[in-house]
Amino acid sequence: MHTILPAFSTSFIIISAILVALGWRQIAKRNIAKHQKLMTWAAAFAPLFFTVYMSRTIFVGNTEFGGPHNIKNIYLIFLLFHITLATVGGVMGIVTLVWGFKNQLAKHRKIGPITSNVWFATAITGATVYILLYWVYPGGETKPLWDAIF
């Protein structure tokens, strides 16, 4: 079961990014109702990802990088970049949603495209981490979070 959870959680973040892209397209067409619906669904998939990810982290642990030792530091820098993006993107997403729902549209319009791009980068780097850990290289040991990173 613990090997399927990373695929499951990664799919949630990819679905979220696809829904953001579709929502962005709808607002470009001035279809506000579809934009709101798609962005709300995109926002719903993000905490689903986080819930599955954190549950696995707490109850099972995280997978250590199983690739060659000579690229482990590059992977770790990439992983920390992804974690930073995800954190910034999550906070920006909440702010963007709040401004949209509170009808503070000038602020929403200003931050929305930036938030979307950060979210796309988060999804791409997250999927890349997943591919590196489970497809390209054999997964390392499952360990507590800090032990898996450092």
C-alpha positions in Angstrom: 0.0 0.0 0.0 2.8 2.5 0.8 4.1 2.2 -2.7 0.9 3.3 -4.3 0.4 6.3 -2.1 3.1 8.4 -3.8 1.5 7.8 -7.2 -1.9 8.6 -5.7 -0.8 11.9 -4.1 1.2 13.0 -7.1 -1.8 12.5 -9.3 -3.8 14.9 -7.1 -1.2 17.7 -7.6 -1.1 17.0 -11.4 -4.9 17.1 -11.6 -4.9 20.3 -9.6 -2.5 21.9 -12.1 -4.5 20.8 -15.1 -7.6 22.3 -13.5 -5.8 25.5 -12.9 -4.7 25.6 -16.6 -8.3 24.9 -17.7 -9.6 27.6 -15.3 -7.0 30.1 -16.6 -8.3 29.4 -20.1 -11.9 30.0 -19.1 -11.1 33.4 -17.5 -9.3 34.4 -20.7 -12.6 33.7 -22.5 -14.4 35.7 -19.8 -16.3 32.7 -18.6 -16.3 33.6 -14.9 -18.6 30.8 -13.7 -16.5 28.1 -15.3 -13.4 29.7 -14.1 -14.6 29.8 -10.5 -15.8 26.2 -10.7 -12.5 24.9 -12.1 -10.4 26.9 -9.7 -12.5 25.6 -6.8 -11.9 22.0 -7.9 -8.2 22.7 -8.4 -8.1 24.1 -4.9 -9.9 21.0 -3.5 -7.3 18.6 -5.0 -4.3 20.4 -3.4 -5.3 19.6 0.2 -6.1 16.0 -0.9 -2.5 15.8 -2.1 -1.3 17.2 1.2 -3.5 14.9 3.3 -2.2 11.8 1.5 1.4 13.0 1.5 1.4 13.9 5.2 -0.4 10.7 6.2 2.2 8.7 4.4 5.0 10.8 5.9 3.6 10.4 9.5 2.6 6.8 9.4 5.0 5.2 6.9 7.9 7.6 6.3 9.5 9.1 3.2 11.5 7.3 0.5 15.1 8.0 0.4 16.8 8.8 -2.9 18.0 5.5 -4.4 20.0 6.8 -7.3 23.7 7.2 -7.7 25.5 8.9 -4.8 27.2 11.3 -7.1 23.9 13.0 -8.0 22.2 12.8 -4.6 23.2 16.4 -3.8 21.7 17.7 -7.0 18.5 15.7 -6.3 18.4 17.2 -2.8 18.7 20.8 -4.1 16.0 20.1 -6.6 13.8 18.5 -3.8 14.3 21.5 -1.5 13.5 23.8 -4.5 10.3 21.9 -5.0 9.4 22.0 -1.3 9.9 25.8 -1.3 7.8 26.2 -4.4 5.0 24.0 -2.9 5.0 26.1 0.3 5.0 29.4 -1.5 2.4 28.1 -4.0 0.2 26.9 -1.3 0.2 30.2 0.6 -0.2 32.2 -2.6 -3.1 29.8 -3.6 -4.9 30.5 -0.4 -4.5 34.3 -0.7 -5.6 34.2 -4.4 -8.7 32.1 -3.5 -9.6 34.4 -0.6 -9.3 37.5 -2.7 -11.4 35.8 -5.4 -14.1 34.7 -3.0 -14.2 38.1 -1.3 -14.6 39.8 -4.7 -11.3 41.7 -4.3 -10.8 41.2 -8.0 -8.1 43.8 -8.6 -5.8 42.0 -6.2 -7.0 38.6 -7.4 -6.2 39.5 -11.0 -2.8 40.7 -10.1 -1.7 37.7 -8.1 -3.6 35.0 -10.0 -1.3 34.5 -13.0 1.8 34.5 -10.7 0.1 31.9 -8.4 -0.8 29.8 -11.4 2.7 29.7 -12.7 4.1 28.9 -9.3 1.6 26.1 -9.1 2.5 24.7 -12.5 6.2 24.7 -11.4 5.2 23.0 -8.2 3.3 20.2 -10.1 6.1 19.8 -12.6 8.9 19.6 -10.0 6.7 17.3 -7.8 6.1 14.9 -10.7 9.8 15.0 -11.4 10.6 14.1 -7.8 8.1 11.2 -8.0 9.6 10.0 -11.3 13.1 10.1 -10.0 12.2 8.3 -6.8 10.0 5.5 -8.2 10.7 5.2 -12.0 14.2 6.3 -12.9 16.0 4.9 -9.8 15.0 2.2 -7.4 13.5 3.7 -4.3 15.7 3.8 -1.3 14.7 2.9 2.2 11.5 4.4 3.7 12.6 6.5 6.6 11.4 9.4 8.7 11.3 12.6 6.7 14.5 14.3 8.0 16.4 11.0 7.7 15.2 10.5 4.1 16.3 14.1 3.1 19.6 14.3 5.1 
